[in-house]
Amino acid sequence: MFDVAIVGGGPAGSRAAFHLARGGARVALLDDSHPREKPCGGGIPARALALVGSSVAALSGGVPIESARFAHLDRTATVQLADPAGLLRLAVASRRSFDSRLVEIAQDAGAVMVPSRTIDIHREGGAWRLATRGEPVAARFLIGADGPGSLVRRRVASPFGRRDLSIAAGYYVHGVTSTQIDIAFVDEPSGYLWSFPRPNHLAVGICAQADVATSAPLLELCARWIDTNVSGGTRERYGWPIPSLTEGALRAERPSGDGWMLVGDAAGLVDPITREGIFFALRSGQLAAESLLQGADPAAAYAERLSDAIYPELIAAARLKARFYRPRFIALLISSLQRSGRIRAVMADLVAGEQPYHTLRGRLLRTFEVRMMSELFASR
């Protein structure tokens, strides 16, 4: 009998396993997918690097990003991401390498990797019984770290509806790389297209709400961007769902209960504006472990930790999302990036995850870009 069974060996699950095992818990980490390349931009911002150490990204073959180019229609602006002290502010890693390294670290701490798919879960006699394609696993506590289609979530709570999900679709462009990320804002569907360089390919993709878009037009937009901006390489198509919760959905979310917790994508912990989830996955895995190790009422302790450390940021982003992607605001943003060093500094910090949304209004006010700030924060 394990103390904790964690379903899903991505950043959220492996980080929870690491902290729990290091704290003395007997942990089973169930995932049959490693090693695998996960469809994802793969951007690891500074605040995520701070949780795992920049050496993890380096050992995973992470590409240090020097700049970000933003585009809208025929206008562009470039933001330098290099830190004056030489600190890494953004890296892009192969998820195959990065996730595998996090699993290795969890195993080194004492977690037991169970390389088998979980096919059913039920509770019996105060313990969780997990049926797998191999040997069954029993544990006193259950953590769901198995993504937006989480089996654990379906057993203990309600699955995400289409309005709570985004569709991401795009191409790996093999044989081409860079030290710059590209962000191209699009008006229809509202959002942005990205190109993130990995060690031996580009990950080019675009995202839209699942209840208003399908993957075919998204792939067409990506193909046209690649035709115009990338020379050479071979393309491999990919796609996946990403949680993208509204303010109301975030406030109604129930991340834990009697004997269970949800972390990372399974808990909907993804920035609604950028769809960045690696930091929130790592952080929620750590918070889940800390809550369990403290002893008394871990489910309540975990919900309280999320309410203090993660939900306020996601709710602030959800409030701003619709106004952020309005063409009028994007036009003002690109114009401000072109002429204002202060706005470029704000954007660099947003990309690195070092500028919280809840203090963004005050910082924008200090840049004297009043029109842009008013457009984003005017009464909604």
C-alpha positions, 0 to 999 in steps of 0.5 A, spaced: 500 500 500 502 506 497 501 513 501 499 516 495 498 514 488 499 520 482 496 519 476 500 522 470 507 523 470 508 530 467 511 536 470 505 537 476 505 529 477 513 528 477 514 535 482 508 532 487 512 525 487 519 529 488 516 533 494 512 527 497 518 522 496 523 527 499 518 528 505 518 521 506 512 518 503 511 512 499 509 514 492 507 511 486 507 515 479 503 512 474 504 513 467 505 509 461 507 514 456 514 516 457 519 517 454 514 522 449 514 528 446 508 532 448 504 537 443 506 544 447 510 550 445 515 548 451 516 555 454 519 554 461 519 561 464 523 564 469 518 563 475 518 555 473 525 555 472 526 558 479 522 552 482 526 546 478 533 550 477 535 552 470 540 546 470 534 542 469 532 546 463 539 546 460 540 538 461 534 537 458 537 541 452 533 547 453 534 553 448 535 559 451 531 565 448 534 572 447 528 575 444 521 575 442 518 578 436 511 580 436 507 582 430 500 584 428 498 585 421 504 588 418 507 591 424 512 588 428 516 589 435 522 586 438 523 585 445 530 583 448 529 578 454 536 577 456 537 579 463 542 584 465 545 579 470 546 574 465 540 570 468 536 565 464 529 568 463 526 563 458 528 557 455 524 552 450 525 545 451 523 538 448 518 536 453 520 529 452 527 531 455 524 536 460 519 531 463 523 525 463 528 529 467 523 531 472 521 524 473 528 521 474 529 527 479 522 524 483 525 517 482 532 519 485 528 522 491 524 515 492 518 515 488 516 509 484 515 509 477 509 505 475 509 505 467 502 502 466 496 506 464 491 507 469 484 504 466 479 505 472 479 508 479 475 506 485 475 507 493 474 501 497 475 500 505 478 507 505 483 506 500 484 508 492 484 502 488 487 503 481 486 498 475 492 498 470 494 495 464 499 491 469 499 490 476 493 494 480 496 499 485 493 501 492 494 508 496 491 512 501 491 518 497 490 520 490 492 525 486 490 527 479 495 529 474 493 526 468 491 532 464 485 536 461 482 529 459 483 527 466 480 520 468 481 522 476 477 528 475 472 524 471 471 520 477 472 525 483 469 531 480 466 533 473 470 533 466 471 540 463 466 542 458 468 545 451 467 552 453 472 550 459 477 548 453 482 551 448 484 547 442 491 548 440 494 545 433 500 546 429 506 543 426 513 541 428 518 544 423 524 539 423 531 541 422 530 549 423 531 552 430 532 559 433 534 563 439 527 568 438 520 566 439 515 569 435 508 571 437 503 573 431 496 576 434 490 574 430 484 577 430 480 571 427 480 567 431 481 571 437 488 570 440 495 569 437 500 564 433 507 562 436 513 559 434 518 556 439 525 554 438 527 547 440 533 544 440 532 541 433 525 544 431 520 549 431 514 548 435 509 553 431 502 553 433 495 557 435 490 556 440 482 558 440 476 556 444 474 549 443 466 552 443 468 557 437 473 553 433 476 547 430 483 545 428 482 545 421 482 553 420 488 553 425 492 548 422 491 553 415 493 559 419 499 555 421 501 553 415 501 560 411 505 563 417 510 557 416 510 558 408 512 566 409 516 566 415 520 559 415 525 557 410 526 549 409 524 544 414 519 538 414 512 539 418 509 534 423 502 536 425 500 536 432 494 538 436 491 537 443 486 541 448 488 546 453 484 548 459 482 555 459 477 557 464 473 563 465 473 567 471 466 564 473 469 557 472 475 558 476 471 561 482 467 554 482 473 550 481 473 544 486 481 542 486 480 537 492 476 533 496 476 527 501 482 523 499 484 526 493 487 532 489 487 535 482 494 538 480 496 542 473 492 541 467 487 536 470 485 542 475 484 547 470 491 551 472 493 554 466 493 562 464 487 564 460 491 569 456 497 566 454 495 558 455 502 557 459 501 552 464 508 549 466 509 554 472 502 552 474 503 545 474 510 545 477 507 550 483 501 546 484 504 539 484 509 542 490 503 545 494 499 539 493 505 535 496 506 540 502 499 540 504 499 532 504 506 532 508 503 537 513 498 532 516 491 535 518 486 535 512 490 536 506 485 537 501 482 543 505 490 545 506 491 545 498 485 548 496 487 554 501 494 554 498 491 555 491 486 560 493 492 564 496 498 562 491 495 561 484 487 562 483 488 570 484 493 570 478 488 566 474 482 570 475 485 576 474 488 573 467 481 571 465 478 578 467 483 581 462 482 576 456 477 579 452 479 586 452 487 583 451 485 580 445 481 586 442 484 588 435 484 595 438 488 594 444 493 589 440 494 595 435 496 600 441 500 594 444 505 593 438 505 601 437 507 602 444 512 596 444 515 600 438 517 606 441 517 605 449 522 602 452 518 601 459 513 597 455 518 593 452 520 591 459 513 590 462 512 585 456 519 582 457 517 581 465 510 578 462 513 573 458 518 571 463 512 570 468 515 575 473 509 581 472 503 579 475 496 581 472 494 584 479 499 589 479 499 590 471 495 596 471 499 600 476 505 598 472 502 600 466 500 607 469 507 608 471 509 608 463 505 613 461 502 609 456 495 612 458 491 610 452 493 603 452 492 602 459 485 605 459 483 600 453 485 594 457 482 596 464 476 600 462 470 598 465 468 591 463 
